[in-house]
Amino acid sequence: MFAAWHPERMDGGGTTLALPRTPGPLRVALLSYRSKPHVGGQGTYVRHLSRELAALGHHVAVFSGQPYPDLDPGPSLRPLPSLDLYREPDPFRTPAPREFRDWIDAYEYAAMRSGAFPEPLTFSWRARRALLARRDDFDVAHDNQGLGYGLLALPRAGLPLVTSIHHPISVDRRIELASVTGWRRLATRRWYSFTRMQAQVARRCGPILTVSRSSREDICRDFRVPPARVRVIPLGVDTRLFRPRPAPRVPGRIVTVASADSPVKGVPALLRAVAKLATERDVHLVVVGRPSRATERLAGELSLGDRARFTPGISDSALADLLASAEVAAVPSLYEGFSLPAVEHMASGTPLVASRAGALPEVTGDAAVLVEPGDPEELAAAIGGLLDSPRRRAELAAAALARVRDRFAWPAVARATAAAYRDAVVGGADHAVTGGTDRSC
């Protein structure tokens, strides 16, 4: 679980920080290679962090590729358009010749056609070009999970670089490789080839921020980063939006959020659990996200019909209403570096069943029922037990609301992040860490 922490004294792993102070507001370039505005961790992070940094008096410019974030008043958006090769409803599209603007676009398309995922790299080239042209406009750059080679030019030009790694994508790579064989295994390796670049950039960039001790350990192990360079700052939740509602909850409704239907999200186990529960009681599942073809096939094989509904692309307000309408929420992931959806479920007062995987036990504490990841039988039993016990649901809801109130607030996230910026501006994290015993990964 998270130790009690003060954003100006402790990192999430218990390391004492000597945080230099510099007067006045900071000019921050917040970089995000894609910032899906709804039901996606990167877009949510960018929106709330930029708003709260601006509320502290800092000047924040968000540089993003498509999809662009929805920003609140305060920060400004500086679009860095890509070819947007993965947009819905036509991912892996072939752009018209007039869409190609320069050699970066040509490389992006060629890499996509070869089976790679080039956006982190090509975004870093575009960000390097934009920021070096106006180096004196910013005090610090903050990269959100991109880790492209082009960003390494920024510190060399005198612009301090802070990087957020919510979790290393190498974990997703391992899980997906374990689920495929034959040519699909080769294709998966090619798709995740950018993780080698991210590991190299992580070892060479400035201070790294992450969201949990579990994710910190994974970054140190997979990317071979010294622990002293990684600071833990848990994420927040917008409790103005995600909160309990006075309306009664829909009987038998189970909800889960899967912004990307990949094996790591564990949706197949949840579908199997719901199919089992549906033989005993009246239940239905709402999955916030677009199903993959494999997931659609499985739902058909299980004869779930209207007992499983997928709702991609809903607004924040619709999502908040949906989460607060369910009797039970599930996060069946095989791994999470943090899981904003878990905290949003908790803030909504919705009793939660989550996998005992990654950072989920650390995030949920005693405010969720934890099950073995990938086990539909145990998942079905846990969900069924909550549906049968109004008293247990009320206990979990109360514990979840208390935990959110005490630990997951965006203003505190922004204060801790601004402290990391100041460290980087005055000399970097290597001079900021003074103590602690966690020196190995």
ABEGO torsion letter per residue (X at the ends): XBBBBBAAABBAAGBBBBBBBBBEBBBBBBBBABBBABGBAAAAAAAAAAAAAAAAGBBBBBBBBOBBBBBBBGBBBBBBBBAGAABOABBGBBBBAAABABAAAAAAAAAAAAGBBAAAAAAAAAAAAAAAAAAAABABBBBBGAGBAAAAAAAAAGBBBBBBBABBAAAAAAAAAAABBEAAAAAAAAAAAAAAAAAAAAAABBBBBBABAAAAAAAAAAAGBBAAABBBBBBBBBAAABBBBABBBBBGBBBBBBABBBAAAGAAAAAAAAAAAAAABBBBBBBBEBBBAAAAAAAAAAGAEAABBBBBGBBAAAAAAAAAABABBBBABABBAAGAAAAAAAAAGBBBBBBBBEAAAAAAEAABBBBBBGBAAAAAAAAAAAAABAAAAAAAAAAAAAAAAAABBAAAAAAAAAAAAAAAAAGEAAAABBEEABABX
